[in-house]
Amino acid sequence: MTGWGRVNAIWLILSIFLAGINGIGPAYAKPVKILAIGTSLTQGYNLPSGTDFTSVLQAKLKAKGHDVAIVNAGVSGDTSAGGLARLDWTLADSFDGAIVELGSNDALRGLDVAQTRANLDQVLTKLKARKIAVLFTGMKSPRNLGPEYVSEFDALYPALAKKHKVLFYPFFLEGVAANLKLNQDDGIHPNEKGTRVIVKGILPYVEKLLAQIETKNAAKVTQ
């Protein structure tokens, strides 16, 4: 290769490199960012750091090869109204997807089911308006509130999931609720082992959520 040939080759390599920096070439992939908005069940009430729902879920997903970052927006004692009230400022950052775990404290307080339904309806509407893929998790009412309340409360989750056409995990505490070995002394909040059971159950649904996000992102690239 002549001197001029070598110079031209160097300039060609340099131009390709600079094109990549300026966004002309392939962009570096970013982690899929998921918001987990919920109650103490999401927050990880009374659990050691790194053993809460979002931390364990993120670790499991990364172990399976998913590049994902899950933001813990769980607030202990939060109701559906509280989740709705803080949703807009929580979404000040951008997210690809959301896991919605709200309503358990409404049932524990015996709040009006119609209002809980309206609050969660608005939460899902706001997420849909921002084109955020959603995994909606169901909850069940304590059985001591009477058959009418229990029936109405339990039914609101699948009904809203169907209305908004979002992924639905029927019961967040599946396999954990009422199991003393998987809960803390209060009998309500999962312990570390219980949290791992929750993550194991919901993991396939979160992977479906990631698949939806990947499909949506791929469609954007081809447009």
Z-matrix of the N, CA and C atoms (Angstrom, degrees):
N
C 1 1.467
C 2 1.525 1 108.64
N 3 1.347 2 117.83 1 134.57
C 4 1.454 3 122.35 2 179.24
C 5 1.512 4 110.33 3 -72.89
N 6 1.334 5 115.68 4 168.52
C 7 1.466 6 120.24 5 177.47
C 8 1.508 7 112.06 6 -58.20
N 9 1.354 8 115.30 7 -44.60
C 10 1.468 9 119.13 8 179.01
C 11 1.528 10 111.14 9 -65.20
N 12 1.342 11 116.51 10 -34.67
C 13 1.460 12 120.38 11 178.42
C 14 1.518 13 111.40 12 -63.10
N 15 1.352 14 114.31 13 -42.58
C 16 1.470 15 118.25 14 178.83
C 17 1.519 16 111.33 15 -64.87
N 18 1.322 17 116.68 16 -39.98
C 19 1.471 18 120.93 17 179.12
C 20 1.523 19 110.15 18 -62.46
N 21 1.348 20 116.12 19 -45.28
C 22 1.469 21 119.49 20 179.92
C 23 1.522 22 111.51 21 -62.55
N 24 1.330 23 116.31 22 -38.56
C 25 1.468 24 120.38 23 179.65
C 26 1.524 25 110.25 24 -64.45
N 27 1.328 26 116.49 25 -42.56
C 28 1.468 27 121.05 26 179.25
C 29 1.511 28 110.37 27 -62.30
N 30 1.345 29 116.85 28 -43.73
C 31 1.474 30 120.70 29 179.73
C 32 1.526 31 111.14 30 -64.80
N 33 1.340 32 116.76 31 -35.40
C 34 1.461 33 120.33 32 178.71
C 35 1.525 34 110.41 33 -65.06
N 36 1.328 35 117.15 34 -45.93
C 37 1.463 36 121.34 35 178.56
C 38 1.523 37 110.51 36 -61.93
N 39 1.338 38 115.59 37 -43.52
C 40 1.459 39 120.00 38 -179.26
C 41 1.524 40 111.37 39 -63.69
N 42 1.330 41 117.23 40 -40.30
C 43 1.468 42 120.59 41 -179.00
C 44 1.524 43 110.96 42 -66.05
N 45 1.349 44 117.41 43 -37.55
C 46 1.464 45 120.72 44 177.85
C 47 1.525 46 109.75 45 -64.48
N 48 1.335 47 115.81 46 -42.22
C 49 1.466 48 121.02 47 179.67
C 50 1.525 49 111.11 48 -62.27
N 51 1.330 50 115.80 49 -46.01
C 52 1.465 51 119.88 50 -179.55
C 53 1.516 52 111.40 51 -66.76
N 54 1.332 53 117.13 52 -34.79
C 55 1.460 54 120.44 53 178.25
C 56 1.516 55 110.34 54 -62.27
N 57 1.346 56 116.89 55 -39.47
C 58 1.456 57 120.52 56 178.17
C 59 1.507 58 111.34 57 -64.23
N 60 1.352 59 117.52 58 -41.08
C 61 1.460 60 121.57 59 178.95
C 62 1.519 61 110.88 60 -61.94
N 63 1.313 62 116.50 61 -39.96
C 64 1.461 63 120.92 62 -175.76
C 65 1.521 64 113.46 63 -84.71
N 66 1.314 65 116.75 64 5.53
C 67 1.464 66 119.57 65 175.08
C 68 1.511 67 114.07 66 87.67
N 69 1.359 68 117.13 67 5.89
C 70 1.453 69 118.96 68 179.33
C 71 1.525 70 109.85 69 -77.89
N 72 1.342 71 115.12 70 -36.85
C 73 1.455 72 120.41 71 177.85
C 74 1.507 73 110.49 72 -85.64
N 75 1.359 74 117.22 73 -171.05
C 76 1.460 75 121.56 74 -179.90
C 77 1.521 76 110.84 75 -61.81
N 78 1.316 77 116.78 76 134.74
C 79 1.462 78 121.50 77 179.75
C 80 1.523 79 109.78 78 -82.78
N 81 1.340 80 115.02 79 150.49
C 82 1.451 81 119.34 80 175.56
C 83 1.519 82 109.07 81 -71.24
N 84 1.338 83 116.28 82 134.42
C 85 1.466 84 120.84 83 -178.60
C 86 1.522 85 110.16 84 -69.80
N 87 1.325 86 115.78 85 142.93
C 88 1.458 87 121.57 86 177.63
C 89 1.520 88 108.73 87 -107.68
N 90 1.340 89 117.10 88 153.61
C 91 1.468 90 118.98 89 176.61
C 92 1.525 91 110.88 90 -60.87
N 93 1.320 92 116.21 91 145.21
C 94 1.460 93 120.59 92 172.78
C 95 1.528 94 107.15 93 -70.25
N 96 1.310 95 116.22 94 127.75
C 97 1.470 96 120.63 95 -174.93
C 98 1.530 97 110.09 96 -105.10
N 99 1.330 98 115.44 97 121.49
C 100 1.455 99 121.03 98 -176.92
C 101 1.523 100 110.50 99 -120.39
N 102 1.314 101 115.43 100 131.45
C 103 1.459 102 122.16 101 175.23
C 104 1.525 103 109.18 102 -90.96
N 105 1.326 104 116.70 103 129.13
C 106 1.462 105 120.94 104 173.22
C 107 1.522 106 107.21 105 -110.91
N 108 1.334 107 116.00 106 100.75
C 109 1.454 108 120.28 107 -177.59
C 110 1.522 109 109.00 108 -104.48
N 111 1.333 110 115.80 109 127.82
C 112 1.448 111 117.85 110 -175.93
C 113 1.511 112 114.28 111 -174.29
N 114 1.310 113 115.19 112 -153.74
C 115 1.460 114 123.53 113 -174.85
C 116 1.531 115 109.68 114 -103.78
N 117 1.332 116 115.20 115 -158.66
C 118 1.465 117 120.47 116 176.86
C 119 1.519 118 111.76 117 -61.24
N 120 1.325 119 117.67 118 -23.25
C 121 1.465 120 121.12 119 178.63
C 122 1.523 121 110.91 120 -65.73
N 123 1.326 122 116.11 121 -35.57
C 124 1.462 123 121.39 122 174.86
C 125 1.526 124 110.51 123 -80.87
N 126 1.316 125 116.06 124 -42.35
C 127 1.461 126 121.71 125 -176.56
C 128 1.521 127 111.81 126 -60.17
N 129 1.337 128 117.49 127 -38.37
C 130 1.461 129 120.87 128 -177.81
C 131 1.512 130 111.76 129 96.68
N 132 1.328 131 116.09 130 47.69
C 133 1.464 132 122.01 131 -176.53
C 134 1.529 133 112.28 132 -51.94
N 135 1.348 134 114.82 133 124.79
C 136 1.466 135 122.70 134 173.34
C 137 1.523 136 113.95 135 62.79
N 138 1.324 137 116.77 136 22.01
C 139 1.463 138 120.82 137 178.81
C 140 1.531 139 109.97 138 -105.00
N 141 1.326 140 118.32 139 148.13
C 142 1.467 141 120.92 140 176.71
C 143 1.529 142 110.77 141 -61.38
N 144 1.319 143 115.57 142 151.99
C 145 1.461 144 120.88 143 179.30
C 146 1.524 145 110.46 144 -55.38
N 147 1.329 146 115.10 145 134.94
C 148 1.455 147 120.55 146 177.58
C 149 1.515 148 114.18 147 88.66
N 150 1.354 149 117.50 148 -1.05
C 151 1.464 150 119.89 149 -179.92
C 152 1.527 151 111.77 150 -114.45
N 153 1.328 152 117.21 151 7.47
C 154 1.461 153 120.82 152 177.88
C 155 1.526 154 110.18 153 -74.43
N 156 1.310 155 115.76 154 169.32
C 157 1.461 156 122.60 155 -176.39
C 158 1.522 157 112.66 156 -53.56
N 159 1.333 158 117.23 157 -50.04
C 160 1.466 159 119.80 158 -174.68
C 161 1.522 160 111.89 159 -68.34
N 162 1.325 161 117.80 160 -38.47
C 163 1.470 162 120.69 161 -179.97
C 164 1.519 163 111.23 162 -65.97
N 165 1.333 164 116.35 163 -44.35
C 166 1.468 165 120.07 164 -179.87
C 167 1.526 166 110.57 165 -67.12
N 168 1.333 167 116.23 166 -40.88
C 169 1.469 168 120.32 167 179.40
C 170 1.520 169 110.70 168 -63.69
N 171 1.317 170 117.58 169 -45.46
C 172 1.466 171 120.55 170 -179.82
C 173 1.524 172 110.62 171 -61.68
N 174 1.331 173 117.08 172 -42.40
C 175 1.466 174 120.48 173 179.82
C 176 1.528 175 111.16 174 -62.68
N 177 1.332 176 116.71 175 -41.35
C 178 1.461 177 120.66 176 179.74
C 179 1.532 178 110.94 177 -65.18
N 180 1.328 179 116.34 178 -41.41
C 181 1.465 180 120.32 179 179.84
C 182 1.524 181 111.28 180 -65.99
N 183 1.319 182 116.79 181 -42.34
C 184 1.463 183 120.17 182 179.42
C 185 1.526 184 110.81 183 -65.66
N 186 1.332 185 116.55 184 -35.73
C 187 1.461 186 120.46 185 178.21
C 188 1.529 187 111.15 186 -64.46
N 189 1.334 188 115.83 187 -24.84
C 190 1.465 189 120.98 188 178.73
C 191 1.532 190 111.75 189 -93.33
N 192 1.333 191 115.97 190 6.92
C 193 1.461 192 119.98 191 174.41
C 194 1.514 193 116.00 192 93.88
N 195 1.334 194 117.73 193 8.59
C 196 1.462 195 120.70 194 179.92
C 197 1.537 196 110.46 195 -89.12
N 198 1.314 197 115.88 196 128.17
C 199 1.469 198 120.96 197 176.41
C 200 1.518 199 108.01 198 -87.40
N 201 1.322 200 116.66 199 95.32
C 202 1.455 201 120.99 200 -171.09
C 203 1.519 202 110.77 201 -140.88
N 204 1.336 203 115.26 202 145.88
C 205 1.458 204 122.17 203 174.01
C 206 1.525 205 107.83 204 -125.29
N 207 1.325 206 116.88 205 122.63
C 208 1.458 207 121.18 206 -178.20
C 209 1.524 208 108.94 207 -109.15
N 210 1.316 209 116.11 208 123.68
C 211 1.464 210 122.41 209 -179.00
C 212 1.523 211 109.58 210 -95.43
N 213 1.325 212 116.35 211 122.48
C 214 1.459 213 121.73 212 -178.44
C 215 1.527 214 109.82 213 -82.71
N 216 1.332 215 115.80 214 108.88
C 217 1.466 216 121.79 215 176.58
C 218 1.519 217 109.35 216 -117.20
N 219 1.333 218 115.61 217 41.14
C 220 1.453 219 120.68 218 176.02
C 221 1.518 220 110.42 219 -87.60
N 222 1.308 221 116.72 220 138.18
C 223 1.470 222 122.08 221 179.49
C 224 1.524 223 108.67 222 -128.09
N 225 1.314 224 115.71 223 121.39
C 226 1.458 225 120.71 224 -178.85
C 227 1.525 226 111.13 225 -60.40
N 228 1.318 227 116.36 226 130.85
C 229 1.462 228 121.68 227 178.34
C 230 1.509 229 114.90 228 82.88
N 231 1.333 230 117.58 229 0.33
C 232 1.463 231 120.39 230 -175.42
C 233 1.528 232 111.80 231 -68.77
N 234 1.317 233 115.68 232 139.73
C 235 1.462 234 122.35 233 174.05
C 236 1.518 235 109.12 234 -98.96
N 237 1.318 236 116.65 235 176.09
C 238 1.466 237 120.17 236 176.37
C 239 1.529 238 110.13 237 -62.48
N 240 1.319 239 116.79 238 -34.73
C 241 1.473 240 120.63 239 177.89
C 242 1.524 241 110.55 240 -65.64
N 243 1.331 242 116.84 241 -40.44
C 244 1.461 243 120.82 242 178.21
C 245 1.513 244 111.68 243 -65.50
N 246 1.326 245 116.35 244 -42.17
C 247 1.455 246 119.81 245 178.06
C 248 1.512 247 111.99 246 -62.21
N 249 1.322 248 116.02 247 -41.48
C 250 1.458 249 120.79 248 177.93
C 251 1.521 250 110.81 249 -64.82
N 252 1.339 251 117.17 250 -41.89
C 253 1.463 252 121.56 251 -176.72
C 254 1.524 253 112.43 252 -63.50
N 255 1.334 254 117.16 253 -32.78
C 256 1.465 255 119.55 254 -177.47
C 257 1.532 256 113.38 255 -99.15
N 258 1.308 257 116.85 256 1.72
C 259 1.460 258 119.46 257 -174.43
C 260 1.524 259 112.64 258 -63.72
N 261 1.322 260 117.98 259 -45.41
C 262 1.464 261 120.41 260 -175.58
C 263 1.522 262 112.04 261 -59.72
N 264 1.345 263 117.27 262 -47.23
C 265 1.467 264 117.56 263 -179.45
C 266 1.526 265 111.55 264 -74.62
N 267 1.320 266 118.01 265 -24.53
C 268 1.462 267 120.60 266 174.07
C 269 1.521 268 109.97 267 -65.96
N 270 1.328 269 116.22 268 -33.16
C 271 1.463 270 121.61 269 -179.42
C 272 1.526 271 112.74 270 -87.94
N 273 1.335 272 116.76 271 14.18
C 274 1.462 273 119.61 272 175.57
C 275 1.530 274 109.45 273 -61.12
N 276 1.319 275 116.50 274 -31.86
C 277 1.459 276 121.81 275 171.65
C 278 1.530 277 108.11 276 -86.45
N 279 1.311 278 117.26 277 163.35
C 280 1.466 279 119.98 278 -178.60
C 281 1.523 280 110.31 279 -94.88
N 282 1.330 281 115.44 280 143.22
C 283 1.459 282 121.68 281 179.92
C 284 1.519 283 110.01 282 -135.09
N 285 1.320 284 115.32 283 147.40
C 286 1.460 285 121.03 284 175.88
C 287 1.520 286 111.33 285 -86.27
N 288 1.324 287 115.76 286 -32.87
C 289 1.453 288 120.35 287 -177.14
C 290 1.515 289 111.53 288 -148.49
N 291 1.341 290 116.14 289 169.58
C 292 1.460 291 121.07 290 179.73
C 293 1.524 292 110.23 291 -145.72
N 294 1.328 293 115.29 292 139.94
C 295 1.459 294 122.33 293 170.14
C 296 1.528 295 105.98 294 -107.29
N 297 1.326 296 116.55 295 120.35
C 298 1.468 297 121.41 296 -175.59
C 299 1.522 298 109.30 297 -106.73
N 300 1.325 299 116.21 298 114.96
C 301 1.467 300 123.15 299 179.07
C 302 1.528 301 107.65 300 -127.10
N 303 1.309 302 116.44 301 88.06
C 304 1.468 303 121.55 302 -177.29
C 305 1.534 304 109.88 303 -139.14
N 306 1.321 305 115.47 304 154.13
C 307 1.463 306 120.19 305 174.04
C 308 1.508 307 114.98 306 115.85
N 309 1.322 308 118.06 307 -18.48
C 310 1.474 309 119.88 308 -177.32
C 311 1.523 310 111.73 309 -62.23
N 312 1.335 311 116.84 310 -39.45
C 313 1.468 312 119.67 311 -179.72
C 314 1.529 313 111.96 312 -72.46
N 315 1.323 314 116.46 313 -25.94
C 316 1.470 315 119.61 314 173.60
C 317 1.523 316 109.83 315 -60.66
N 318 1.335 317 115.75 316 -45.81
C 319 1.456 318 120.32 317 -178.90
C 320 1.524 319 111.53 318 -68.47
N 321 1.327 320 117.00 319 -40.71
C 322 1.461 321 119.89 320 179.66
C 323 1.531 322 111.33 321 -60.94
N 324 1.330 323 116.38 322 -29.26
C 325 1.463 324 121.32 323 179.50
C 326 1.528 325 112.47 324 -95.01
N 327 1.318 326 116.35 325 -3.11
C 328 1.455 327 119.95 326 -179.74
C 329 1.513 328 113.30 327 66.38
N 330 1.347 329 116.63 328 32.91
C 331 1.467 330 120.42 329 -178.27
C 332 1.529 331 110.67 330 -70.37
N 333 1.318 332 114.97 331 160.10
C 334 1.458 333 121.76 332 -177.73
C 335 1.531 334 110.65 333 -58.75
N 336 1.313 335 116.39 334 124.05
C 337 1.467 336 121.43 335 -176.38
C 338 1.530 337 111.37 336 -64.25
N 339 1.302 338 116.94 337 -37.08
C 340 1.469 339 120.41 338 -179.90
C 341 1.526 340 110.76 339 -60.88
N 342 1.329 341 116.81 340 -37.94
C 343 1.460 342 120.25 341 -179.87
C 344 1.532 343 110.66 342 -72.26
N 345 1.323 344 115.85 343 -39.08
C 346 1.474 345 119.22 344 176.01
C 347 1.518 346 110.09 345 -59.89
N 348 1.327 347 116.03 346 -45.15
C 349 1.464 348 120.91 347 179.26
C 350 1.535 349 110.43 348 -60.43
N 351 1.321 350 116.88 349 -44.39
C 352 1.467 351 120.72 350 -179.30
C 353 1.524 352 111.21 351 -63.49
N 354 1.334 353 117.08 352 -40.88
C 355 1.467 354 120.83 353 179.36
C 356 1.520 355 111.40 354 -63.60
N 357 1.322 356 116.53 355 -47.53
C 358 1.460 357 120.18 356 -179.11
C 359 1.522 358 111.52 357 -68.03
N 360 1.313 359 116.43 358 -32.74
C 361 1.459 360 121.16 359 175.42
C 362 1.526 361 110.04 360 -59.84
N 363 1.322 362 116.33 361 -43.26
C 364 1.467 363 120.64 362 179.67
C 365 1.519 364 111.67 363 -68.76
N 366 1.333 365 116.94 364 -37.75
C 367 1.470 366 120.16 365 177.33
C 368 1.528 367 110.13 366 -59.18
N 369 1.315 368 116.66 367 -48.48
C 370 1.461 369 120.54 368 -179.54
C 371 1.523 370 111.90 369 -66.46
N 372 1.323 371 116.57 370 -36.07
C 373 1.463 372 121.01 371 177.99
C 374 1.519 373 111.02 372 -63.32
N 375 1.336 374 117.08 373 -43.85
C 376 1.465 375 121.65 374 -179.87
C 377 1.525 376 111.27 375 -64.81
N 378 1.316 377 117.25 376 -41.27
C 379 1.463 378 120.44 377 179.61
C 380 1.527 379 110.67 378 -66.39
N 381 1.333 380 115.89 379 -40.83
C 382 1.463 381 120.38 380 178.55
C 383 1.524 382 110.99 381 -63.63
N 384 1.338 383 116.70 382 -39.70
C 385 1.466 384 120.95 383 -179.94
C 386 1.523 385 111.49 384 -62.40
N 387 1.333 386 116.47 385 -28.98
C 388 1.467 387 121.19 386 179.08
C 389 1.528 388 112.13 387 -92.23
N 390 1.343 389 115.21 388 6.82
C 391 1.466 390 120.95 389 178.38
C 392 1.532 391 112.23 390 59.74
N 393 1.320 392 116.09 391 38.68
C 394 1.462 393 122.68 392 177.48
C 395 1.531 394 108.81 393 -98.65
N 396 1.305 395 116.81 394 123.46
C 397 1.469 396 120.85 395 178.58
C 398 1.529 397 109.43 396 -67.14
N 399 1.327 398 116.74 397 140.29
C 400 1.461 399 120.96 398 -171.42
C 401 1.530 400 112.29 399 -124.69
N 402 1.340 401 113.99 400 137.75
C 403 1.462 402 121.81 401 164.62
C 404 1.525 403 105.96 402 -113.08
N 405 1.304 404 116.65 403 112.82
C 406 1.461 405 123.57 404 -176.19
C 407 1.523 406 107.99 405 -98.43
N 408 1.338 407 116.66 406 126.98
C 409 1.460 408 119.84 407 -177.87
C 410 1.526 409 110.69 408 -107.40
N 411 1.307 410 115.53 409 135.22
C 412 1.458 411 120.99 410 -178.54
C 413 1.521 412 112.69 411 -84.84
N 414 1.316 413 114.57 412 161.90
C 415 1.459 414 122.11 413 176.49
C 416 1.522 415 107.64 414 -136.72
N 417 1.322 416 115.93 415 159.87
C 418 1.460 417 120.74 416 178.28
C 419 1.520 418 109.98 417 -121.38
N 420 1.310 419 114.95 418 144.85
C 421 1.464 420 120.92 419 -179.02
C 422 1.520 421 110.90 420 -75.76
N 423 1.356 422 117.33 421 147.02
C 424 1.466 423 119.27 422 169.85
C 425 1.524 424 109.46 423 -56.33
N 426 1.306 425 116.56 424 139.09
C 427 1.462 426 120.70 425 -172.75
C 428 1.524 427 113.33 426 -74.85
N 429 1.325 428 118.19 427 -8.20
C 430 1.474 429 120.14 428 -178.81
C 431 1.522 430 113.57 429 -86.26
N 432 1.344 431 117.27 430 5.24
C 433 1.468 432 120.65 431 -179.13
C 434 1.525 433 112.72 432 -91.54
N 435 1.309 434 116.32 433 1.92
C 436 1.464 435 119.26 434 178.10
C 437 1.509 436 111.75 435 98.55
N 438 1.331 437 116.88 436 147.90
C 439 1.476 438 121.17 437 -175.15
C 440 1.521 439 114.05 438 -61.49
N 441 1.320 440 117.48 439 -34.97
C 442 1.470 441 119.65 440 -177.95
C 443 1.525 442 110.61 441 -67.22
N 444 1.343 443 116.45 442 -46.77
C 445 1.468 444 120.42 443 179.69
C 446 1.524 445 109.76 444 -63.92
N 447 1.323 446 116.48 445 -46.39
C 448 1.459 447 121.47 446 -178.40
C 449 1.530 448 110.82 447 -58.20
N 450 1.303 449 116.65 448 -47.31
C 451 1.457 450 121.35 449 -178.64
C 452 1.525 451 111.55 450 -62.19
N 453 1.337 452 115.57 451 -45.12
C 454 1.464 453 119.95 452 -177.82
C 455 1.524 454 111.37 453 -67.86
N 456 1.338 455 116.38 454 -42.43
C 457 1.468 456 120.16 455 -178.36
C 458 1.529 457 110.85 456 -66.86
N 459 1.316 458 117.45 457 -49.84
C 460 1.465 459 120.84 458 -177.21
C 461 1.529 460 112.05 459 -60.52
N 462 1.333 461 116.45 460 -32.44
C 463 1.465 462 120.71 461 -176.29
C 464 1.517 463 113.60 462 -76.80
N 465 1.328 464 117.99 463 -19.42
C 466 1.470 465 118.95 464 -173.84
C 467 1.531 466 111.77 465 -67.86
N 468 1.325 467 117.69 466 -30.50
C 469 1.470 468 120.35 467 -176.32
C 470 1.532 469 113.12 468 -69.97
N 471 1.323 470 118.83 469 -54.38
C 472 1.481 471 117.15 470 177.65
C 473 1.525 472 112.80 471 -62.33
N 474 1.336 473 116.77 472 -31.29
C 475 1.464 474 119.76 473 179.38
C 476 1.533 475 110.98 474 -65.79
N 477 1.335 476 116.50 475 -43.31
C 478 1.467 477 119.91 476 179.74
C 479 1.534 478 111.33 477 -69.89
N 480 1.318 479 116.20 478 -37.48
C 481 1.466 480 119.48 479 177.81
C 482 1.523 481 110.71 480 -61.03
N 483 1.338 482 115.48 481 -41.45
C 484 1.461 483 120.41 482 178.46
C 485 1.521 484 111.06 483 -67.43
N 486 1.327 485 117.00 484 -42.01
C 487 1.470 486 121.25 485 -179.19
C 488 1.531 487 111.15 486 -60.71
N 489 1.323 488 116.29 487 -44.04
C 490 1.461 489 120.34 488 -175.23
C 491 1.527 490 113.41 489 -93.75
N 492 1.340 491 116.05 490 -3.41
C 493 1.462 492 121.76 491 177.18
C 494 1.534 493 111.59 492 55.75
N 495 1.344 494 114.63 493 51.47
C 496 1.456 495 120.50 494 179.40
C 497 1.528 496 109.53 495 -114.18
N 498 1.316 497 115.77 496 159.26
C 499 1.453 498 120.77 497 174.00
C 500 1.525 499 109.29 498 -59.42
N 501 1.327 500 115.97 499 142.56
C 502 1.467 501 119.59 500 -174.13
C 503 1.523 502 110.82 501 -135.57
N 504 1.335 503 115.27 502 124.50
C 505 1.460 504 121.95 503 172.42
C 506 1.526 505 106.21 504 -105.06
N 507 1.323 506 119.22 505 111.23
C 508 1.463 507 122.35 506 -166.37
C 509 1.527 508 116.77 507 -56.26
N 510 1.343 509 118.47 508 -36.39
C 511 1.460 510 118.86 509 -176.10
C 512 1.528 511 109.63 510 -147.88
N 513 1.315 512 116.48 511 112.51
C 514 1.462 513 121.81 512 -175.89
C 515 1.521 514 111.86 513 -57.85
N 516 1.321 515 117.43 514 -36.48
C 517 1.465 516 122.09 515 -176.57
C 518 1.535 517 113.07 516 -95.46
N 519 1.313 518 116.55 517 24.16
C 520 1.462 519 121.36 518 -179.38
C 521 1.537 520 110.61 519 -54.81
N 522 1.329 521 115.34 520 126.37
C 523 1.454 522 120.36 521 178.40
C 524 1.506 523 114.79 522 82.38
N 525 1.332 524 116.35 523 -4.85
C 526 1.468 525 120.70 524 -176.11
C 527 1.528 526 112.32 525 -118.18
N 528 1.318 527 116.83 526 -39.10
C 529 1.469 528 121.18 527 -177.90
C 530 1.518 529 110.89 528 -55.13
N 531 1.330 530 115.47 529 132.96
C 532 1.477 531 124.19 530 176.23
C 533 1.527 532 113.72 531 70.14
N 534 1.327 533 117.53 532 6.04
C 535 1.464 534 120.71 533 176.67
C 536 1.533 535 107.95 534 -96.83
N 537 1.325 536 116.92 535 106.71
C 538 1.462 537 121.62 536 -174.52
C 539 1.530 538 112.58 537 -60.17
N 540 1.318 539 118.04 538 -30.72
C 541 1.456 540 121.35 539 -178.64
C 542 1.525 541 112.61 540 -72.34
N 543 1.338 542 115.90 541 -19.86
C 544 1.465 543 120.36 542 -176.59
C 545 1.524 544 113.04 543 -106.47
N 546 1.336 545 116.33 544 3.42
C 547 1.467 546 120.15 545 -178.62
C 548 1.526 547 111.12 546 -123.38
N 549 1.319 548 114.44 547 160.68
C 550 1.459 549 120.65 548 175.20
C 551 1.533 550 109.07 549 -72.36
N 552 1.315 551 115.75 550 179.07
C 553 1.463 552 120.25 551 -175.22
C 554 1.528 553 113.50 552 -60.85
N 555 1.349 554 116.64 553 -23.63
C 556 1.467 555 118.74 554 179.86
C 557 1.531 556 112.28 555 -75.21
N 558 1.320 557 117.39 556 -10.70
C 559 1.453 558 121.24 557 179.04
C 560 1.510 559 114.22 558 73.87
N 561 1.329 560 117.27 559 6.37
C 562 1.469 561 122.11 560 -176.10
C 563 1.525 562 112.08 561 -115.83
N 564 1.325 563 115.64 562 -45.34
C 565 1.460 564 120.03 563 -174.42
C 566 1.528 565 111.03 564 -95.76
N 567 1.323 566 117.09 565 132.06
C 568 1.464 567 120.10 566 -179.56
C 569 1.525 568 112.45 567 -64.75
N 570 1.324 569 116.06 568 145.74
C 571 1.456 570 120.43 569 172.13
C 572 1.528 571 108.65 570 -86.56
N 573 1.322 572 117.07 571 -170.70
C 574 1.460 573 119.29 572 -176.97
C 575 1.530 574 111.76 573 -61.28
N 576 1.308 575 116.84 574 -42.35
C 577 1.459 576 120.31 575 179.00
C 578 1.520 577 111.07 576 -65.37
N 579 1.337 578 116.04 577 -40.84
C 580 1.460 579 120.56 578 178.15
C 581 1.514 580 112.11 579 -63.27
N 582 1.326 581 115.84 580 -38.18
C 583 1.463 582 119.80 581 178.49
C 584 1.515 583 111.06 582 -63.04
N 585 1.308 584 116.74 583 -39.28
C 586 1.469 585 120.18 584 178.03
C 587 1.529 586 111.17 585 -65.54
N 588 1.335 587 116.22 586 -34.83
C 589 1.470 588 119.74 587 176.75
C 590 1.530 589 110.30 588 -65.57
N 591 1.340 590 116.95 589 -42.44
C 592 1.465 591 121.73 590 177.99
C 593 1.526 592 110.15 591 -59.35
N 594 1.329 593 115.42 592 -47.88
C 595 1.469 594 119.87 593 -178.49
C 596 1.529 595 110.85 594 -62.46
N 597 1.321 596 117.41 595 -41.57
C 598 1.466 597 120.39 596 179.24
C 599 1.528 598 111.34 597 -60.14
N 600 1.335 599 116.38 598 -39.49
C 601 1.455 600 120.01 599 -178.95
C 602 1.517 601 113.59 600 -71.17
N 603 1.330 602 116.09 601 -39.51
C 604 1.467 603 119.60 602 -173.85
C 605 1.524 604 112.42 603 -87.84
N 606 1.323 605 117.58 604 -15.08
C 607 1.468 606 121.72 605 -174.26
C 608 1.529 607 113.92 606 -53.02
N 609 1.336 608 120.05 607 -47.11
C 610 1.476 609 119.15 608 179.58
C 611 1.528 610 112.64 609 -60.73
N 612 1.320 611 117.33 610 -32.37
C 613 1.463 612 120.90 611 179.33
C 614 1.531 613 110.62 612 -72.21
N 615 1.327 614 116.71 613 -36.99
C 616 1.464 615 119.64 614 176.79
C 617 1.520 616 110.19 615 -66.92
N 618 1.321 617 117.00 616 -35.48
C 619 1.465 618 119.44 617 176.71
C 620 1.527 619 110.98 618 -66.46
N 621 1.324 620 117.02 619 -33.96
C 622 1.470 621 119.81 620 173.86
C 623 1.529 622 110.34 621 -64.91
N 624 1.333 623 115.87 622 -38.22
C 625 1.465 624 120.55 623 176.87
C 626 1.526 625 110.31 624 -61.79
N 627 1.318 626 116.77 625 -44.31
C 628 1.461 627 120.83 626 178.60
C 629 1.527 628 111.36 627 -63.23
N 630 1.327 629 116.25 628 -37.23
C 631 1.470 630 119.99 629 177.84
C 632 1.527 631 110.67 630 -63.83
N 633 1.332 632 116.67 631 -40.58
C 634 1.471 633 120.51 632 176.13
C 635 1.520 634 111.05 633 -60.43
N 636 1.328 635 116.04 634 -43.87
C 637 1.463 636 121.08 635 -178.91
C 638 1.526 637 110.63 636 -64.66
N 639 1.325 638 116.63 637 -43.44
C 640 1.461 639 120.57 638 179.46
C 641 1.527 640 111.53 639 -62.95
N 642 1.324 641 116.61 640 -39.40
C 643 1.465 642 120.72 641 177.88
C 644 1.523 643 110.60 642 -64.39
N 645 1.332 644 115.99 643 -42.77
C 646 1.462 645 120.28 644 179.24
C 647 1.525 646 110.93 645 -64.41
N 648 1.332 647 117.04 646 -43.48
C 649 1.454 648 120.62 647 -179.56
C 650 1.529 649 111.77 648 -66.13
N 651 1.343 650 115.96 649 -36.52
C 652 1.467 651 119.69 650 178.36
C 653 1.528 652 110.71 651 -65.84
N 654 1.335 653 115.85 652 -36.74
C 655 1.467 654 120.14 653 178.36
C 656 1.526 655 110.96 654 -64.95
N 657 1.333 656 116.89 655 -35.87
C 658 1.459 657 120.42 656 178.69
C 659 1.520 658 111.15 657 -64.57
N 660 1.321 659 116.65 658 -38.64
C 661 1.461 660 121.42 659 -177.64
C 662 1.518 661 110.76 660 -65.74
N 663 1.333 662 116.99 661 -37.32
C 664 1.465 663 121.23 662 -176.96
C 665 1.514 664 113.32 663 -80.44
N 666 1.338 665 117.17 664 -12.17
C 667 1.483 666 119.86 665 -177.92
C 668 1.523 667 110.58 666 -76.02
